[in-house]
Amino acid sequence: MTMIFSRFVKDESGATAIEYGLIASLISIAAIAAFTTVGSKLSATFGYVAGQLNT
């Protein structure tokens, strides 16, 4: 039983998958924030252009 427990403690293959998952989630959060910022600025720009075309 102690041998099984010691193998479980030494096994680090699951840690790598968790790290990749954390990295992917941080990248996706940063991408969502960037797209939101760019989207709102782009919307304001199109609104300005549409207003200038209407006058």
HELIX and SHEET records of a PDB file:
HELIX    1   1 THR A    2  LYS A   10  1                                   9    
HELIX    2   2 SER A   13  ASN A   54  1                                  42    
END                                                                             
